[in-house]
Amino acid sequence: NELDLQDGHGLDPKMGQRDWNEDLQQAREMRRDSFMERMDRARMMHKVQTEYGDACLNGVRAIIDGHLHPMNPNESPRNQIYLYNNIFFSRAVDTGLDTLKMIKGDAAA
């Protein structure tokens, strides 16, 4: 429920506190001398990347649905940042001089 996300400050209690960089680095450093070691490494890389992707999707959903408060609420919405499960989120914006103006600027970004 959305109150759980707000009270947990962006931590998904099912996933726990993750250090995504550490998890990925550990998977990359796994041995790969034998076929079985390469398979184990590939499984671990897939697992970490899939869980990271799921956490990203959950974070985006929480932001879009308004269940997650920005870390800098006094900034304009285009400059707000969010933290969910140790992943930082910000909005994609048209940072150029109206680079995407013809296709709706920030909405296109």
Residue, then its C-alpha position, 0 to 999 in steps of 0.5 A: n500500500e502507498l502509505d508503506l512506501q511513504d513511511g519506508h522512505g522508498l525502501d521496498p520491504k520485500m527486497g531489503q536494503r540492496d547495494w546494486n553496484e556491489d551485487l553486480q560486481q560480485a556476480r561479475e567477479m565470479r569464477r568462469d573457468s569451467f562450464m558450470e562456473r560460467m553458468d553459475r555466473a550467468r545465472m547470478m548476473h541475470k538474477v541481479q539484473t532482473e531484480y534491479g529492473d523490477a526494483c526500477l519499475n516498482g520505483v517508477r510506478a510509486i513515483i507516478d502514482g504519487h506514493l513516493h515523496p521527492m527528496n527535494p520537495n521545494e524544487s520544481p517538479r522537473n528538478q525533483i529527485y526520488l530514492y527507492n530501494n537505493i536507486f535514484f530517480s529523476r525526471a527526463v527533461d528537455t535539457g537543450l535549448d528546446t531540443l525536443k520542442m517540436i515533439k512536446g519538450d519535456a513530455a517527449a524526453 
